[in-house]
Amino acid sequence: MPISPTLAKGILAIVPEVFKDKRGKWSSKRTVSGVLAGACVMQIEANGLDINTLLLALISILPLCFSVFEKK
């Protein structure tokens, strides 16, 4: 099932905002975590859930979990 052009434009407009921090700069922590999480989702979709995809998911969310404790 192909994605409609309107939906694709909406997604392309939202995705860059997700990877920016509060000051509007690109956050490498969020970008790398987002790419790893996307890879994890594609891996689960293709091969199902196994220990490797669980580890990849853990690695992808760890930086986001620790970012809660950083000083502002």
PyMOL Python script that loads the backbone (N, CA, C, O; Angstrom):
from pymol import cmd

cmd.read_pdbstr("""\
ATOM      1  N   MET A   1       0.839  -1.168   0.000  1.00  0.00           N
ATOM      2  CA  MET A   1       0.000   0.000   0.000  1.00  0.00           C
ATOM      3  C   MET A   1       0.896   1.248   0.000  1.00  0.00           C
ATOM      4  O   MET A   1       1.628   1.474   0.964  1.00  0.00           O
ATOM      5  N   PRO A   2       0.850   2.041  -1.043  1.00  0.00           N
ATOM      6  CA  PRO A   2       1.699   3.238  -1.116  1.00  0.00           C
ATOM      7  C   PRO A   2       1.202   4.348  -0.184  1.00  0.00           C
ATOM      8  O   PRO A   2       0.020   4.420   0.151  1.00  0.00           O
ATOM      9  N   ILE A   3       2.123   5.193   0.216  1.00  0.00           N
ATOM     10  CA  ILE A   3       1.804   6.321   1.085  1.00  0.00           C
ATOM     11  C   ILE A   3       1.303   7.477   0.218  1.00  0.00           C
ATOM     12  O   ILE A   3       1.858   7.756  -0.845  1.00  0.00           O
ATOM     13  N   SER A   4       0.261   8.134   0.680  1.00  0.00           N
ATOM     14  CA  SER A   4      -0.268   9.258  -0.083  1.00  0.00           C
ATOM     15  C   SER A   4       0.720  10.428  -0.041  1.00  0.00           C
ATOM     16  O   SER A   4       1.439  10.589   0.945  1.00  0.00           O
ATOM     17  N   PRO A   5       0.762  11.237  -1.085  1.00  0.00           N
ATOM     18  CA  PRO A   5       1.688  12.379  -1.112  1.00  0.00           C
ATOM     19  C   PRO A   5       1.460  13.368   0.029  1.00  0.00           C
ATOM     20  O   PRO A   5       2.414  13.958   0.537  1.00  0.00           O
ATOM     21  N   THR A   6       0.220  13.552   0.429  1.00  0.00           N
ATOM     22  CA  THR A   6      -0.080  14.472   1.530  1.00  0.00           C
ATOM     23  C   THR A   6       0.508  13.958   2.837  1.00  0.00           C
ATOM     24  O   THR A   6       1.081  14.725   3.611  1.00  0.00           O
ATOM     25  N   LEU A   7       0.363  12.660   3.080  1.00  0.00           N
ATOM     26  CA  LEU A   7       0.925  12.066   4.289  1.00  0.00           C
ATOM     27  C   LEU A   7       2.447  12.144   4.279  1.00  0.00           C
ATOM     28  O   LEU A   7       3.061  12.435   5.306  1.00  0.00           O
ATOM     29  N   ALA A   8       3.052  11.889   3.138  1.00  0.00           N
ATOM     30  CA  ALA A   8       4.511  11.950   3.028  1.00  0.00           C
ATOM     31  C   ALA A   8       5.022  13.359   3.310  1.00  0.00           C
ATOM     32  O   ALA A   8       6.034  13.517   3.992  1.00  0.00           O
ATOM     33  N   LYS A   9       4.352  14.370   2.807  1.00  0.00           N
ATOM     34  CA  LYS A   9       4.763  15.757   3.064  1.00  0.00           C
ATOM     35  C   LYS A   9       4.608  16.100   4.537  1.00  0.00           C
ATOM     36  O   LYS A   9       5.441  16.809   5.100  1.00  0.00           O
ATOM     37  N   GLY A  10       3.546  15.601   5.166  1.00  0.00           N
ATOM     38  CA  GLY A  10       3.341  15.844   6.587  1.00  0.00           C
ATOM     39  C   GLY A  10       4.421  15.199   7.434  1.00  0.00           C
ATOM     40  O   GLY A  10       4.918  15.798   8.388  1.00  0.00           O
ATOM     41  N   ILE A  11       4.777  13.984   7.081  1.00  0.00           N
ATOM     42  CA  ILE A  11       5.831  13.279   7.820  1.00  0.00           C
ATOM     43  C   ILE A  11       7.167  13.984   7.641  1.00  0.00           C
ATOM     44  O   ILE A  11       7.917  14.145   8.604  1.00  0.00           O
ATOM     45  N   LEU A  12       7.469  14.404   6.418  1.00  0.00           N
ATOM     46  CA  LEU A  12       8.734  15.091   6.159  1.00  0.00           C
ATOM     47  C   LEU A  12       8.809  16.440   6.865  1.00  0.00           C
ATOM     48  O   LEU A  12       9.905  16.927   7.144  1.00  0.00           O
ATOM     49  N   ALA A  13       7.682  17.041   7.153  1.00  0.00           N
ATOM     50  CA  ALA A  13       7.680  18.307   7.883  1.00  0.00           C
ATOM     51  C   ALA A  13       7.862  18.088   9.382  1.00  0.00           C
ATOM     52  O   ALA A  13       8.454  18.929  10.059  1.00  0.00           O
ATOM     53  N   ILE A  14       7.366  16.978   9.905  1.00  0.00           N
ATOM     54  CA  ILE A  14       7.416  16.719  11.343  1.00  0.00           C
ATOM     55  C   ILE A  14       8.757  16.119  11.778  1.00  0.00           C
ATOM     56  O   ILE A  14       9.284  16.485  12.828  1.00  0.00           O
ATOM     57  N   VAL A  15       9.298  15.222  10.997  1.00  0.00           N
ATOM     58  CA  VAL A  15      10.493  14.467  11.400  1.00  0.00           C
ATOM     59  C   VAL A  15      11.671  15.363  11.767  1.00  0.00           C
ATOM     60  O   VAL A  15      12.290  15.117  12.802  1.00  0.00           O
ATOM     61  N   PRO A  16      12.023  16.391  10.985  1.00  0.00           N
ATOM     62  CA  PRO A  16      13.165  17.222  11.408  1.00  0.00           C
ATOM     63  C   PRO A  16      12.951  17.922  12.748  1.00  0.00           C
ATOM     64  O   PRO A  16      13.916  18.157  13.475  1.00  0.00           O
ATOM     65  N   GLU A  17      11.723  18.254  13.083  1.00  0.00           N
ATOM     66  CA  GLU A  17      11.445  18.917  14.357  1.00  0.00           C
ATOM     67  C   GLU A  17      11.649  17.972  15.537  1.00  0.00           C
ATOM     68  O   GLU A  17      11.985  18.418  16.634  1.00  0.00           O
ATOM     69  N   VAL A  18      11.454  16.696  15.328  1.00  0.00           N
ATOM     70  CA  VAL A  18      11.620  15.721  16.407  1.00  0.00           C
ATOM     71  C   VAL A  18      13.083  15.646  16.848  1.00  0.00           C
ATOM     72  O   VAL A  18      13.364  15.415  18.024  1.00  0.00           O
ATOM     73  N   PHE A  19      14.009  15.839  15.917  1.00  0.00           N
ATOM     74  CA  PHE A  19      15.422  15.684  16.223  1.00  0.00           C
ATOM     75  C   PHE A  19      16.082  16.972  16.711  1.00  0.00           C
ATOM     76  O   PHE A  19      17.295  16.992  16.918  1.00  0.00           O
ATOM     77  N   LYS A  20      15.329  18.030  16.897  1.00  0.00           N
ATOM     78  CA  LYS A  20      15.890  19.285  17.381  1.00  0.00           C
ATOM     79  C   LYS A  20      15.682  19.409  18.882  1.00  0.00           C
ATOM     80  O   LYS A  20      14.701  18.910  19.433  1.00  0.00           O
ATOM     81  N   ASP A  21      16.636  20.090  19.539  1.00  0.00           N
ATOM     82  CA  ASP A  21      16.497  20.300  20.975  1.00  0.00           C
ATOM     83  C   ASP A  21      15.686  21.563  21.236  1.00  0.00           C
ATOM     84  O   ASP A  21      15.103  22.134  20.314  1.00  0.00           O
ATOM     85  N   LYS A  22      15.651  21.993  22.481  1.00  0.00           N
ATOM     86  CA  LYS A  22      14.822  23.134  22.873  1.00  0.00           C
ATOM     87  C   LYS A  22      15.273  24.440  22.234  1.00  0.00           C
ATOM     88  O   LYS A  22      14.466  25.351  22.050  1.00  0.00           O
ATOM     89  N   ARG A  23      16.565  24.541  21.891  1.00  0.00           N
ATOM     90  CA  ARG A  23      17.082  25.767  21.288  1.00  0.00           C
ATOM     91  C   ARG A  23      16.956  25.778  19.771  1.00  0.00           C
ATOM     92  O   ARG A  23      17.355  26.746  19.124  1.00  0.00           O
ATOM     93  N   GLY A  24      16.401  24.705  19.193  1.00  0.00           N
ATOM     94  CA  GLY A  24      16.214  24.647  17.750  1.00  0.00           C
ATOM     95  C   GLY A  24      17.379  24.050  16.982  1.00  0.00           C
ATOM     96  O   GLY A  24      17.342  23.985  15.753  1.00  0.00           O
ATOM     97  N   LYS A  25      18.421  23.611  17.694  1.00  0.00           N
ATOM     98  CA  LYS A  25      19.574  22.991  17.037  1.00  0.00           C
ATOM     99  C   LYS A  25      19.345  21.492  16.920  1.00  0.00           C
ATOM    100  O   LYS A  25      18.598  20.896  17.696  1.00  0.00           O
ATOM    101  N   TRP A  26      20.002  20.900  15.937  1.00  0.00           N
ATOM    102  CA  TRP A  26      19.930  19.445  15.785  1.00  0.00           C
ATOM    103  C   TRP A  26      20.636  18.795  16.956  1.00  0.00           C
ATOM    104  O   TRP A  26      21.747  19.190  17.310  1.00  0.00           O
ATOM    105  N   SER A  27      20.016  17.822  17.549  1.00  0.00           N
ATOM    106  CA  SER A  27      20.578  17.099  18.680  1.00  0.00           C
ATOM    107  C   SER A  27      21.113  15.754  18.184  1.00  0.00           C
ATOM    108  O   SER A  27      20.347  14.907  17.723  1.00  0.00           O
ATOM    109  N   SER A  28      22.421  15.567  18.281  1.00  0.00           N
ATOM    110  CA  SER A  28      23.000  14.301  17.824  1.00  0.00           C
ATOM    111  C   SER A  28      22.502  13.141  18.672  1.00  0.00           C
ATOM    112  O   SER A  28      22.355  12.021  18.181  1.00  0.00           O
ATOM    113  N   LYS A  29      22.245  13.412  19.939  1.00  0.00           N
ATOM    114  CA  LYS A  29      21.737  12.364  20.828  1.00  0.00           C
ATOM    115  C   LYS A  29      20.377  11.861  20.325  1.00  0.00           C
ATOM    116  O   LYS A  29      20.134  10.656  20.272  1.00  0.00           O
ATOM    117  N   ARG A  30      19.514  12.780  19.964  1.00  0.00           N
ATOM    118  CA  ARG A  30      18.196  12.389  19.475  1.00  0.00           C
ATOM    119  C   ARG A  30      18.257  11.806  18.076  1.00  0.00           C
ATOM    120  O   ARG A  30      17.515  10.877  17.756  1.00  0.00           O
ATOM    121  N   THR A  31      19.132  12.340  17.242  1.00  0.00           N
ATOM    122  CA  THR A  31      19.223  11.862  15.864  1.00  0.00           C
ATOM    123  C   THR A  31      19.731  10.426  15.816  1.00  0.00           C
ATOM    124  O   THR A  31      19.143   9.581  15.142  1.00  0.00           O
ATOM    125  N   VAL A  32      20.810  10.151  16.521  1.00  0.00           N
ATOM    126  CA  VAL A  32      21.377   8.797  16.526  1.00  0.00           C
ATOM    127  C   VAL A  32      20.394   7.822  17.157  1.00  0.00           C
ATOM    128  O   VAL A  32      20.199   6.719  16.647  1.00  0.00           O
ATOM    129  N   SER A  33      19.777   8.221  18.260  1.00  0.00           N
ATOM    130  CA  SER A  33      18.795   7.352  18.900  1.00  0.00           C
ATOM    131  C   SER A  33      17.605   7.093  17.990  1.00  0.00           C
ATOM    132  O   SER A  33      17.078   5.981  17.946  1.00  0.00           O
ATOM    133  N   GLY A  34      17.184   8.116  17.268  1.00  0.00           N
ATOM    134  CA  GLY A  34      16.066   7.956  16.347  1.00  0.00           C
ATOM    135  C   GLY A  34      16.386   7.018  15.200  1.00  0.00           C
ATOM    136  O   GLY A  34      15.549   6.207  14.804  1.00  0.00           O
ATOM    137  N   VAL A  35      17.592   7.125  14.665  1.00  0.00           N
ATOM    138  CA  VAL A  35      18.003   6.233  13.578  1.00  0.00           C
ATOM    139  C   VAL A  35      18.094   4.791  14.076  1.00  0.00           C
ATOM    140  O   VAL A  35      17.655   3.866  13.393  1.00  0.00           O
ATOM    141  N   LEU A  36      18.663   4.604  15.261  1.00  0.00           N
ATOM    142  CA  LEU A  36      18.752   3.252  15.820  1.00  0.00           C
ATOM    143  C   LEU A  36      17.364   2.680  16.123  1.00  0.00           C
ATOM    144  O   LEU A  36      17.115   1.498  15.886  1.00  0.00           O
ATOM    145  N   ALA A  37      16.474   3.505  16.638  1.00  0.00           N
ATOM    146  CA  ALA A  37      15.115   3.034  16.917  1.00  0.00           C
ATOM    147  C   ALA A  37      14.397   2.672  15.621  1.00  0.00           C
ATOM    148  O   ALA A  37      13.663   1.686  15.567  1.00  0.00           O
ATOM    149  N   GLY A  38      14.610   3.467  14.582  1.00  0.00           N
ATOM    150  CA  GLY A  38      14.016   3.147  13.276  1.00  0.00           C
ATOM    151  C   GLY A  38      14.550   1.843  12.722  1.00  0.00           C
ATOM    152  O   GLY A  38      13.794   1.044  12.170  1.00  0.00           O
ATOM    153  N   ALA A  39      15.844   1.622  12.865  1.00  0.00           N
ATOM    154  CA  ALA A  39      16.438   0.370  12.418  1.00  0.00           C
ATOM    155  C   ALA A  39      15.883  -0.805  13.212  1.00  0.00           C
ATOM    156  O   ALA A  39      15.658  -1.884  12.664  1.00  0.00           O
ATOM    157  N   CYS A  40      15.667  -0.592  14.490  1.00  0.00           N
ATOM    158  CA  CYS A  40      15.099  -1.636  15.341  1.00  0.00           C
ATOM    159  C   CYS A  40      13.690  -1.993  14.898  1.00  0.00           C
ATOM    160  O   CYS A  40      13.338  -3.170  14.820  1.00  0.00           O
ATOM    161  N   VAL A  41      12.891  -0.986  14.610  1.00  0.00           N
ATOM    162  CA  VAL A  41      11.519  -1.233  14.164  1.00  0.00           C
ATOM    163  C   VAL A  41      11.509  -2.000  12.847  1.00  0.00           C
ATOM    164  O   VAL A  41      10.728  -2.936  12.676  1.00  0.00           O
ATOM    165  N   MET A  42      12.374  -1.606  11.917  1.00  0.00           N
ATOM    166  CA  MET A  42      12.429  -2.313  10.628  1.00  0.00           C
ATOM    167  C   MET A  42      12.900  -3.747  10.810  1.00  0.00           C
ATOM    168  O   MET A  42      12.421  -4.652  10.127  1.00  0.00           O
ATOM    169  N   GLN A  43      13.835  -3.957  11.727  1.00  0.00           N
ATOM    170  CA  GLN A  43      14.342  -5.306  11.989  1.00  0.00           C
ATOM    171  C   GLN A  43      13.256  -6.183  12.604  1.00  0.00           C
ATOM    172  O   GLN A  43      13.121  -7.352  12.243  1.00  0.00           O
ATOM    173  N   ILE A  44      12.482  -5.620  13.532  1.00  0.00           N
ATOM    174  CA  ILE A  44      11.389  -6.379  14.143  1.00  0.00           C
ATOM    175  C   ILE A  44      10.326  -6.709  13.110  1.00  0.00           C
ATOM    176  O   ILE A  44       9.780  -7.812  13.102  1.00  0.00           O
ATOM    177  N   GLU A  45      10.032  -5.752  12.237  1.00  0.00           N
ATOM    178  CA  GLU A  45       9.032  -5.989  11.199  1.00  0.00           C
ATOM    179  C   GLU A  45       9.474  -7.083  10.231  1.00  0.00           C
ATOM    180  O   GLU A  45       8.657  -7.894   9.795  1.00  0.00           O
ATOM    181  N   ALA A  46      10.755  -7.109   9.895  1.00  0.00           N
ATOM    182  CA  ALA A  46      11.251  -8.079   8.918  1.00  0.00           C
ATOM    183  C   ALA A  46      11.462  -9.469   9.524  1.00  0.00           C
ATOM    184  O   ALA A  46      11.110 -10.476   8.911  1.00  0.00           O
ATOM    185  N   ASN A  47      12.041  -9.520  10.735  1.00  0.00           N
ATOM    186  CA  ASN A  47      12.470 -10.811  11.296  1.00  0.00           C
ATOM    187  C   ASN A  47      11.761 -11.214  12.577  1.00  0.00           C
ATOM    188  O   ASN A  47      11.998 -12.305  13.095  1.00  0.00           O
ATOM    189  N   GLY A  48      10.912 -10.369  13.088  1.00  0.00           N
ATOM    190  CA  GLY A  48      10.267 -10.676  14.351  1.00  0.00           C
ATOM    191  C   GLY A  48      11.141 -10.253  15.523  1.00  0.00           C
ATOM    192  O   GLY A  48      12.242  -9.734  15.337  1.00  0.00           O
ATOM    193  N   LEU A  49      10.645 -10.476  16.711  1.00  0.00           N
ATOM    194  CA  LEU A  49      11.322 -10.042  17.931  1.00  0.00           C
ATOM    195  C   LEU A  49      12.298 -11.119  18.396  1.00  0.00           C
ATOM    196  O   LEU A  49      11.922 -12.276  18.583  1.00  0.00           O
ATOM    197  N   ASP A  50      13.548 -10.723  18.578  1.00  0.00           N
ATOM    198  CA  ASP A  50      14.547 -11.636  19.118  1.00  0.00           C
ATOM    199  C   ASP A  50      15.496 -10.841  20.017  1.00  0.00           C
ATOM    200  O   ASP A  50      15.308  -9.640  20.212  1.00  0.00           O
ATOM    201  N   ILE A  51      16.500 -11.502  20.557  1.00  0.00           N
ATOM    202  CA  ILE A  51      17.393 -10.867  21.525  1.00  0.00           C
ATOM    203  C   ILE A  51      18.185  -9.729  20.886  1.00  0.00           C
ATOM    204  O   ILE A  51      18.447  -8.723  21.544  1.00  0.00           O
ATOM    205  N   ASN A  52      18.570  -9.866  19.625  1.00  0.00           N
ATOM    206  CA  ASN A  52      19.350  -8.810  18.969  1.00  0.00           C
ATOM    207  C   ASN A  52      18.541  -7.526  18.816  1.00  0.00           C
ATOM    208  O   ASN A  52      19.064  -6.433  19.031  1.00  0.00           O
ATOM    209  N   THR A  53      17.275  -7.652  18.449  1.00  0.00           N
ATOM    210  CA  THR A  53      16.464  -6.449  18.302  1.00  0.00           C
ATOM    211  C   THR A  53      16.137  -5.831  19.665  1.00  0.00           C
ATOM    212  O   THR A  53      16.003  -4.613  19.775  1.00  0.00           O
ATOM    213  N   LEU A  54      16.010  -6.652  20.686  1.00  0.00           N
ATOM    214  CA  LEU A  54      15.807  -6.102  22.025  1.00  0.00           C
ATOM    215  C   LEU A  54      17.023  -5.318  22.499  1.00  0.00           C
ATOM    216  O   LEU A  54      16.886  -4.254  23.103  1.00  0.00           O
ATOM    217  N   LEU A  55      18.210  -5.843  22.226  1.00  0.00           N
ATOM    218  CA  LEU A  55      19.438  -5.127  22.580  1.00  0.00           C
ATOM    219  C   LEU A  55      19.575  -3.837  21.790  1.00  0.00           C
ATOM    220  O   LEU A  55      19.990  -2.816  22.339  1.00  0.00           O
ATOM    221  N   LEU A  56      19.233  -3.868  20.512  1.00  0.00           N
ATOM    222  CA  LEU A  56      19.276  -2.667  19.691  1.00  0.00           C
ATOM    223  C   LEU A  56      18.296  -1.621  20.212  1.00  0.00           C
ATOM    224  O   LEU A  56      18.612  -0.432  20.233  1.00  0.00           O
ATOM    225  N   ALA A  57      17.115  -2.055  20.629  1.00  0.00           N
ATOM    226  CA  ALA A  57      16.136  -1.132  21.199  1.00  0.00           C
ATOM    227  C   ALA A  57      16.655  -0.523  22.504  1.00  0.00           C
ATOM    228  O   ALA A  57      16.476   0.670  22.747  1.00  0.00           O
ATOM    229  N   LEU A  58      17.289  -1.333  23.334  1.00  0.00           N
ATOM    230  CA  LEU A  58      17.857  -0.832  24.583  1.00  0.00           C
ATOM    231  C   LEU A  58      18.940   0.202  24.312  1.00  0.00           C
ATOM    232  O   LEU A  58      18.970   1.256  24.947  1.00  0.00           O
ATOM    233  N   ILE A  59      19.828  -0.100  23.370  1.00  0.00           N
ATOM    234  CA  ILE A  59      20.900   0.831  23.031  1.00  0.00           C
ATOM    235  C   ILE A  59      20.338   2.134  22.474  1.00  0.00           C
ATOM    236  O   ILE A  59      20.889   3.206  22.722  1.00  0.00           O
ATOM    237  N   SER A  60      19.256   2.045  21.733  1.00  0.00           N
ATOM    238  CA  SER A  60      18.708   3.250  21.116  1.00  0.00           C
ATOM    239  C   SER A  60      18.023   4.166  22.124  1.00  0.00           C
ATOM    240  O   SER A  60      17.993   5.378  21.915  1.00  0.00           O
ATOM    241  N   ILE A  61      17.475   3.631  23.204  1.00  0.00           N
ATOM    242  CA  ILE A  61      16.769   4.496  24.155  1.00  0.00           C
ATOM    243  C   ILE A  61      17.622   4.917  25.346  1.00  0.00           C
ATOM    244  O   ILE A  61      17.225   5.822  26.081  1.00  0.00           O
ATOM    245  N   LEU A  62      18.772   4.300  25.561  1.00  0.00           N
ATOM    246  CA  LEU A  62      19.606   4.663  26.705  1.00  0.00           C
ATOM    247  C   LEU A  62      19.988   6.145  26.731  1.00  0.00           C
ATOM    248  O   LEU A  62      19.837   6.771  27.780  1.00  0.00           O
ATOM    249  N   PRO A  63      20.473   6.740  25.639  1.00  0.00           N
ATOM    250  CA  PRO A  63      20.819   8.171  25.708  1.00  0.00           C
ATOM    251  C   PRO A  63      19.626   9.047  26.058  1.00  0.00           C
ATOM    252  O   PRO A  63      19.776  10.052  26.751  1.00  0.00           O
ATOM    253  N   LEU A  64      18.457   8.678  25.590  1.00  0.00           N
ATOM    254  CA  LEU A  64      17.265   9.471  25.911  1.00  0.00           C
ATOM    255  C   LEU A  64      16.881   9.326  27.375  1.00  0.00           C
ATOM    256  O   LEU A  64      16.404  10.279  27.991  1.00  0.00           O
ATOM    257  N   CYS A  65      17.086   8.140  27.934  1.00  0.00           N
ATOM    258  CA  CYS A  65      16.783   7.937  29.351  1.00  0.00           C
ATOM    259  C   CYS A  65      17.714   8.762  30.234  1.00  0.00           C
ATOM    260  O   CYS A  65      17.274   9.347  31.223  1.00  0.00           O
ATOM    261  N   PHE A  66      18.995   8.811  29.881  1.00  0.00           N
ATOM    262  CA  PHE A  66      19.954   9.561  30.686  1.00  0.00           C
ATOM    263  C   PHE A  66      19.854  11.066  30.465  1.00  0.00           C
ATOM    264  O   PHE A  66      20.339  11.841  31.289  1.00  0.00           O
ATOM    265  N   SER A  67      19.237  11.488  29.372  1.00  0.00           N
ATOM    266  CA  SER A  67      19.118  12.934  29.132  1.00  0.00           C
ATOM    267  C   SER A  67      18.166  13.583  30.126  1.00  0.00           C
ATOM    268  O   SER A  67      18.174  14.805  30.271  1.00  0.00           O
ATOM    269  N   VAL A  68      17.356  12.803  30.803  1.00  0.00           N
ATOM    270  CA  VAL A  68      16.450  13.345  31.814  1.00  0.00           C
ATOM    271  C   VAL A  68      17.249  13.935  32.973  1.00  0.00           C
ATOM    272  O   VAL A  68      16.814  14.901  33.601  1.00  0.00           O
ATOM    273  N   PHE A  69      18.414  13.359  33.258  1.00  0.00           N
ATOM    274  CA  PHE A  69      19.216  13.777  34.422  1.00  0.00           C
ATOM    275  C   PHE A  69      20.209  14.881  34.122  1.00  0.00           C
ATOM    276  O   PHE A  69      20.874  15.343  35.049  1.00  0.00           O
ATOM    277  N   GLU A  70      20.351  15.334  32.884  1.00  0.00           N
ATOM    278  CA  GLU A  70      21.334  16.362  32.599  1.00  0.00           C
ATOM    279  C   GLU A  70      20.825  17.731  33.057  1.00  0.00           C
ATOM    280  O   GLU A  70      19.624  17.998  33.079  1.00  0.00           O
ATOM    281  N   LYS A  71      21.773  18.577  33.418  1.00  0.00           N
ATOM    282  CA  LYS A  71      21.419  19.902  33.931  1.00  0.00           C
ATOM    283  C   LYS A  71      21.012  20.808  32.787  1.00  0.00           C
ATOM    284  O   LYS A  71      21.481  20.665  31.657  1.00  0.00           O
ATOM    285  N   LYS A  72      20.138  21.734  33.101  1.00  0.00           N
ATOM    286  CA  LYS A  72      19.642  22.648  32.063  1.00  0.00           C
ATOM    287  C   LYS A  72      20.433  23.901  32.008  1.00  0.00           C
ATOM    288  O   LYS A  72      20.148  24.776  31.191  1.00  0.00           O
TER     289      LYS A  72
END
""", "prot")
cmd.dss("prot")
cmd.show_as("cartoon", "prot")
cmd.util.cbc("prot")
cmd.orient("prot")
